[in-house]
Amino acid sequence: MFFVLLSVTQFHACYWAGRTVPNMLALSAGTWLSLRPSATSSESIRKRQEKKFTSAITLLAATASIIRAEVALLLFGILALVFYKESTSPSDAGTNPDGNKNTRMPAGKHRLTVLAVRTTIVAGITSTAISIAVDSYFWSAWLAGRRHQQQQRVSLDSNGQGPGALQSLLKMVGFATHWIWPEAWGLLFNVVEGKSSMWGTSPWYAYLFLHLPKLLLASLPLVVVPPLVNLRVRSAIKGWKALLLFPPAVLVLGMSMLGHKEWRFIIYVVPWFNTLAALIAAQIHHNYPGGMAMESLHRIHQARLDGVEADRRAANGTVRVFLPPSPRMTGASAYTFRHAPPFGKWEYNTTESLSTDFGTPEKLWRDGFDYVVTSMNEVEPFIAPSVKGKAEWVLLDSVNAFGGVERQKGLVPLGVRWKREIGILGRN
């Protein structure tokens, strides 16, 4: 949700998205590449994740070969990051990521790196061959003109004033006279020969301080400020930060070395920053703790089913949840009732009554409710010992909400204060 909201507020990407220029075609690949290669102890899940990862690498290699060569910098950043992550991983060839030494991982510590490089080579060669075949056909008249120009320059070349070693090699193999690879031609013109400056130059910091703020708008302060002021946000994005920042950083810094700069040359990094900003926004968006409590409830129930606490009735799928007004006013709406019929057998009870004993811990226990999601101000009677000397309910989890702003030590003098707002109770 936050990714979509941030994306639609950014003018340049939305305005240009419908144009069939190569940069916008490459942007679709950059958006899809907001994926994370992950290792898991489940072999089937690992294979699905690797399939998605190789598909993304294939698309990126094809995009760099056919549409925009600068996208290769993103690919290089991904390969370098994957290699670094696997090099510094504590797991060895005989240990799974979950620490289970009885189940061997697929051979090789750099298994994912080798897979990515192999995929890049195969996809790159295939895409290049397609580009050469198709573009050489459509540019045949231009190639014929180039051949004619080369013949006229033979005498000039013989006087020692001809092209350099690289140009001579390309001429020898017929590049730009008998066949053409457009992205290689652009790379030769703009980077090797340094002729991009013919279209104007900008200072080295243009992308960092001029174009990125203009492209990202609200995403930029979200990426920069919350991790500085809130430890919880920093912890939440710890595993994502390097993945979502390093490849775009490689692209931006690499393109900054060229004199000619335009925002469309780095627009591919926008979905990467938006993904990280959306993750941060999800962490600080606690105005609806009731909705977050429902997500936590479903996770807790699944964990209890997997453990020894599951009773026969819960295992059969019949679960009763009581929801007083407090969580429903803060996001616990019908949209969060994930297992309600026809998708499950859960009962999400939102009944309100003027009866004096309605909603009390004893009444809810007698009525057979499995869970109660309520305000933390109402939790104490539930967890207090009953007449039998034992609490009938146990607090399983709580959800924080925005509690104000407070002074703190460090670089940023102000920070966010959180308070426990919604509690999740289960039968003890």
DOMAR-851271 format. One line per 5 residues: their letters; for each residue x, y, z of C-alpha. Coordinates in Angstrom, 2 decimals, padded with zeros to 5 digits. Layout:
residues N
A = X/Y/Z; ...
***
This chain:
residues 428
MFFVL = 000.00/000.00/000.00; 002.71/002.48/000.97; 004.72/001.62/-002.14; 001.75/002.53/-004.34; 001.02/005.73/-002.41
LSVTQ = 004.61/006.90/-002.65; 004.85/006.01/-006.34; 001.73/007.89/-007.41; 002.92/011.06/-005.67; 006.13/011.22/-007.73
FHACY = 005.59/013.40/-010.78; 008.40/012.44/-013.14; 008.00/008.66/-013.05; 004.21/008.81/-013.37; 004.23/011.47/-016.11
WAGRT = 006.79/009.65/-018.21; 005.60/006.09/-017.50; 003.30/006.02/-020.51; 005.99/007.08/-022.95; 007.68/004.33/-024.94
VPNML = 011.18/005.74/-024.54; 013.84/003.17/-023.57; 014.27/004.60/-020.08; 010.62/003.97/-019.23; 010.77/000.44/-020.64
ALSAG = 013.80/-000.21/-018.45; 011.96/001.28/-015.46; 009.55/-001.67/-015.49; 012.51/-003.99/-015.00; 013.77/-001.82/-012.16
TWLSL = 010.37/-002.02/-010.48; 010.23/-005.80/-010.69; 013.73/-006.03/-009.31; 012.52/-004.80/-005.92; 012.85/-008.44/-004.85
RPSAT = 014.99/-010.03/-002.20; 016.90/-013.28/-002.73; 016.44/-015.13/000.54; 017.69/-018.38/001.98; 015.38/-020.56/003.98
SSESI = 015.53/-023.96/005.56; 012.64/-025.16/003.42; 013.97/-026.60/000.17; 010.74/-025.94/-001.75; 010.55/-022.29/-000.63
RKRQE = 014.25/-021.81/-001.39; 013.76/-023.09/-004.91; 010.81/-020.74/-005.49; 012.83/-017.78/-004.23; 015.78/-018.70/-006.43
KKFTS = 013.49/-019.02/-009.44; 012.18/-015.49/-008.85; 015.72/-014.24/-008.37; 017.04/-015.79/-011.58; 014.02/-014.46/-013.47
AITLL = 014.81/-010.96/-012.21; 018.49/-011.32/-013.14; 017.52/-012.55/-016.60; 015.24/-009.58/-017.13; 017.89/-007.14/-015.92
AATAS = 020.59/-008.62/-018.17; 018.24/-008.50/-021.16; 017.31/-004.91/-020.34; 020.96/-003.86/-020.18; 021.78/-005.63/-023.47
IIRAE = 018.79/-004.44/-025.49; 017.25/-001.31/-023.95; 019.58/000.72/-021.68; 023.20/-000.24/-021.03; 023.48/001.76/-017.79
VALLL = 021.13/-000.73/-016.10; 024.13/-003.06/-016.05; 025.39/-001.01/-013.08; 022.37/-002.20/-011.08; 023.18/-005.77/-012.08
FGILA = 026.80/-005.33/-011.03; 025.65/-003.98/-007.67; 023.39/-006.99/-007.10; 026.12/-009.49/-008.01; 028.66/-007.75/-005.77
LVFYK = 026.20/-007.65/-002.86; 025.22/-011.31/-003.21; 028.90/-012.29/-003.33; 029.63/-010.23/-000.22; 026.66/-011.63/001.69
ESTSP = 027.62/-015.21/000.91; 031.30/-014.55/001.69; 030.48/-013.20/005.14; 027.75/-015.76/005.91; 028.53/-017.78/009.06
SDAGT = 026.99/-020.93/007.60; 029.30/-023.44/005.96; 028.69/-025.89/003.14; 027.30/-028.44/005.56; 024.99/-026.21/007.54
NPDGN = 021.61/-024.83/006.60; 020.77/-021.17/007.33; 018.61/-022.37/010.21; 021.64/-024.02/011.83; 020.56/-027.60/011.12
KNTRM = 023.75/-029.49/010.40; 021.92/-032.70/009.55; 020.62/-031.28/006.27; 023.22/-030.23/003.75; 022.87/-027.12/001.67
PAGKH = 023.34/-027.30/-002.08; 027.07/-027.57/-002.73; 029.24/-024.47/-002.59; 029.33/-021.49/-000.27; 028.81/-019.06/-003.17
RLTVL = 025.99/-021.08/-004.69; 023.71/-018.07/-005.27; 026.57/-015.99/-006.69; 027.49/-018.71/-009.18; 023.85/-019.06/-010.13
AVRTT = 023.51/-015.30/-010.66; 026.69/-015.01/-012.73; 025.76/-017.99/-014.86; 022.30/-016.56/-015.44; 023.78/-013.17/-016.31
IVAGI = 026.17/-014.66/-018.88; 023.54/-016.81/-020.58; 020.89/-014.07/-020.60; 023.41/-011.43/-021.71; 024.74/-013.45/-024.63
TSTAI = 021.27/-014.46/-025.77; 019.89/-010.92/-025.52; 022.92/-009.47/-027.30; 022.54/-011.92/-030.16; 018.87/-010.97/-030.51
SIAVD = 019.70/-007.26/-030.44; 022.43/-007.64/-033.08; 020.20/-009.68/-035.39; 017.15/-007.43/-035.15; 018.88/-004.04/-035.08
SYFWS = 021.32/-004.89/-037.86; 018.35/-005.71/-040.08; 016.47/-002.48/-039.35; 019.63/-000.34/-039.58; 020.91/-001.97/-042.77
AWLAG = 020.70/001.26/-044.78; 022.66/003.14/-042.14; 025.26/000.38/-042.04; 025.64/000.59/-045.82; 026.29/004.32/-045.50
RRHQQ = 028.89/003.63/-042.82; 030.66/001.17/-045.07; 030.81/003.81/-047.78; 032.28/006.34/-045.34; 034.89/003.83/-044.19
QQRVS = 036.02/003.26/-047.77; 036.50/007.00/-048.25; 038.68/007.22/-045.14; 041.11/004.49/-046.17; 043.67/006.99/-047.40
LDSNG = 043.40/008.99/-044.16; 043.94/005.87/-042.07; 047.05/004.97/-044.06; 048.66/008.27/-043.06; 048.53/007.28/-039.39
QGPGA = 045.68/009.62/-038.44; 043.01/006.94/-038.27; 041.15/005.49/-035.30; 042.71/004.12/-032.14; 043.31/000.50/-031.22
LQSLL = 039.77/-000.17/-030.01; 038.17/001.44/-033.03; 040.52/-000.51/-035.32; 039.52/-003.77/-033.62; 035.83/-002.98/-033.96
KMVGF = 036.34/-002.05/-037.59; 038.17/-005.33/-038.18; 035.19/-007.37/-036.90; 032.72/-005.26/-038.91; 031.11/-003.39/-036.02
ATHWI = 028.98/-000.45/-037.19; 029.60/-001.37/-040.83; 028.17/-004.86/-041.26; 026.40/-005.31/-037.93; 025.40/-003.12/-035.00
WPEAW = 024.75/-003.53/-031.28; 023.11/-000.22/-030.31; 023.88/-000.33/-026.59; 027.55/-001.03/-027.28; 027.56/001.84/-029.78
GLLFN = 026.11/004.19/-027.14; 028.65/002.96/-024.57; 031.50/003.57/-027.00; 030.26/007.06/-027.88; 029.36/008.29/-024.38
VVEGK = 031.86/006.54/-022.11; 034.89/005.37/-024.06; 035.09/008.39/-026.35; 033.67/010.72/-023.69; 031.36/012.47/-026.12
SSMWG = 028.37/012.64/-023.79; 029.62/016.08/-022.76; 028.62/017.32/-026.22; 025.05/017.46/-024.87; 026.01/019.59/-021.89
TSPWY = 027.65/018.88/-018.55; 026.58/019.05/-014.91; 028.61/018.99/-011.67; 029.44/015.63/-010.12; 026.87/016.10/-007.35
AYLFL = 023.92/016.75/-009.69; 022.36/013.31/-009.28; 022.77/013.24/-005.49; 021.57/016.71/-004.62; 019.47/017.84/-007.57
HLPKL = 017.91/014.94/-009.46; 017.29/012.36/-006.70; 015.35/014.77/-004.44; 013.27/015.80/-007.44; 012.52/012.18/-008.40
LLASL = 011.88/010.75/-004.94; 010.01/013.60/-003.21; 008.44/012.12/-000.05; 010.44/008.87/-000.27; 013.75/010.61/000.36
PLVVV = 012.98/012.02/003.84; 011.36/008.71/004.75; 014.54/006.84/003.89; 016.81/009.32/005.70; 015.02/010.70/008.78
PPLVN = 013.12/007.86/010.57; 016.14/005.53/010.85; 017.98/008.37/012.58; 015.30/009.09/015.17; 013.93/005.64/015.91
LRVRS = 015.85/002.51/016.93; 012.89/000.28/016.09; 012.89/001.46/012.48; 016.65/000.92/012.21; 016.26/-002.65/013.46
AIKGW = 013.35/-003.37/011.13; 015.21/-002.34/007.96; 018.58/-003.78/008.94; 018.24/-006.75/006.61; 016.80/-004.70/003.77
KALLL = 018.93/-001.57/003.86; 022.01/-002.93/002.07; 019.95/-004.77/-000.55; 017.81/-001.78/-001.43; 020.53/000.90/-001.23
FPPAV = 023.75/-000.65/-002.53; 022.75/-001.47/-006.16; 021.11/001.97/-006.68; 024.18/003.60/-005.12; 026.40/001.81/-007.64
LVLGM = 024.22/003.08/-010.49; 024.07/006.68/-009.25; 027.78/006.91/-008.47; 028.71/005.27/-011.76; 026.55/007.64/-013.79
SMLGH = 027.93/010.59/-011.81; 031.32/009.98/-013.45; 029.93/011.09/-016.81; 029.80/014.78/-017.54; 026.34/014.73/-019.12
KEWRF = 023.59/014.03/-016.59; 019.82/013.70/-016.91; 017.32/012.46/-014.34; 016.01/009.81/-016.74; 019.38/008.05/-016.62
IIYVV = 018.86/007.14/-012.95; 015.08/006.79/-012.82; 015.50/003.02/-012.42; 016.47/003.52/-008.76; 013.13/005.10/-007.85
PWFNT = 011.28/001.81/-007.11; 014.21/000.65/-004.98; 014.04/003.73/-002.78; 010.23/003.54/-002.74; 010.39/-000.04/-001.47
LAALI = 012.67/000.92/001.39; 010.58/003.99/002.16; 007.42/001.85/002.17; 009.00/-000.57/004.65; 009.92/002.33/006.92
AAQIH = 006.47/003.88/006.57; 004.89/000.57/007.56; 007.01/000.56/010.72; 006.10/004.09/011.81; 002.45/003.88/010.73
HNYPG = 000.97/002.82/014.05; -002.11/005.02/013.89; -004.11/001.82/013.35; -002.79/-000.56/016.00; -006.03/-002.56/015.90
GMAME = -005.30/-003.67/012.35; -001.74/-004.59/013.27; -003.05/-006.54/016.26; -005.15/-008.67/013.92; -002.09/-009.52/011.85
SLHRI = -000.22/-010.43/015.02; -003.15/-012.54/016.24; -003.12/-014.68/013.09; 000.63/-015.23/013.38; 000.36/-016.14/017.06
HQARL = -002.41/-018.63/016.43; -000.38/-020.37/013.74; 002.60/-020.56/016.09; 000.42/-022.08/018.83; -000.88/-024.64/016.38
DGVEA = 002.68/-025.60/015.57; 003.49/-025.96/019.26; 002.16/-027.96/022.17; -000.45/-025.37/023.17; -002.91/-026.24/020.41
DRRAA = -006.06/-027.85/021.69; -008.26/-030.17/019.68; -010.91/-027.54/018.93; -008.41/-024.96/017.65; -006.64/-027.59/015.58
NGTVR = -009.93/-028.31/013.82; -010.12/-024.68/012.73; -012.94/-023.44/014.99; -011.63/-020.26/016.63; -013.61/-017.55/018.41
VFLPP = -012.24/-014.00/018.76; -013.89/-011.23/020.77; -013.34/-007.65/019.60; -014.65/-004.78/021.77; -014.91/-001.25/020.30
SPRMT = -011.35/-000.13/021.10; -009.48/-002.26/018.50; -012.26/-001.85/015.94; -011.89/001.93/016.12; -008.18/001.62/015.36
GASAY = -008.12/-000.62/012.32; -009.56/-004.02/013.28; -012.23/-003.89/010.60; -013.87/-006.70/008.63; -011.08/-006.41/006.07
TFRHA = -008.70/-007.88/008.66; -010.92/-010.91/009.41; -008.71/-013.19/007.36; -010.27/-016.53/008.36; -013.93/-015.54/008.43
PPFGK = -016.33/-017.66/006.30; -016.05/-018.66/003.50; -012.25/-018.52/003.92; -012.21/-020.23/007.29; -014.18/-021.19/010.40
WEYNT = -013.19/-018.27/012.62; -015.79/-016.22/014.43; -014.89/-012.55/014.91; -017.44/-011.42/017.50; -018.10/-007.67/017.64
TESLS = -021.31/-007.80/019.70; -021.97/-004.91/022.07; -024.36/-005.13/025.00; -025.47/-003.11/028.01; -025.38/-006.21/030.21
TDFGT = -023.18/-005.73/033.25; -021.31/-009.01/032.82; -020.98/-008.84/029.04; -017.34/-008.76/027.90; -015.95/-009.64/031.32
PEKLW = -013.10/-012.16/031.51; -015.31/-014.74/033.23; -018.16/-014.41/030.72; -015.86/-014.61/027.71; -014.20/-017.69/029.20
RDGFD = -017.52/-019.42/029.78; -018.70/-018.53/026.27; -015.71/-020.36/024.81; -013.76/-017.51/023.25; -010.19/-018.39/022.34
YVVTS = -008.80/-014.88/021.96; -009.63/-011.35/023.07; -008.17/-008.29/021.32; -008.67/-005.24/023.49; -007.17/-002.00/024.77
MNEVE = -004.21/-002.33/027.12; -006.24/-000.31/029.64; -008.65/-003.25/029.83; -006.06/-006.06/030.06; -005.46/-006.07/033.81
PFIAP = -008.75/-007.81/034.82; -008.02/-010.59/032.31; -004.58/-011.50/033.60; -005.42/-011.11/037.30; -005.68/-014.43/039.20
SVKGK = -009.21/-015.82/039.43; -010.86/-017.33/042.48; -009.09/-020.58/041.57; -005.73/-018.87/042.02; -004.82/-018.95/038.37
AEWVL = -005.36/-016.39/035.62; -007.72/-017.69/032.99; -006.19/-015.47/030.30; -002.61/-014.75/029.31; -001.27/-011.72/027.44
LDSVN = 000.25/-013.08/024.23; 001.36/-009.87/022.57; 000.83/-006.13/022.48; 000.92/-003.54/019.70; 002.50/-000.13/020.06
AFGGV = 001.03/003.15/018.89; 002.32/006.68/018.55; 002.62/008.20/021.99; 004.16/011.58/021.27; 007.56/013.18/020.74
ERQKG = 010.35/013.24/023.30; 013.84/014.61/023.65; 016.70/012.19/023.16; 020.48/012.15/023.09; 022.41/011.86/019.87
LVPLG = 022.58/013.52/016.48; 018.82/014.18/016.32; 017.49/015.85/019.49; 013.88/014.68/019.07; 012.56/011.14/018.85
VRWKR = 009.26/009.30/018.70; 007.74/007.88/021.89; 005.66/004.72/021.60; 003.08/003.30/023.99; 001.45/-000.12/024.32
EIGIL = -002.04/000.38/022.90; -003.69/-002.96/022.01; -003.29/-006.28/023.81; -003.88/-009.81/022.48; -005.12/-012.27/025.08
GRN = -005.46/-016.03/024.80; -006.90/-018.78/026.97; -004.40/-019.89/029.59
***
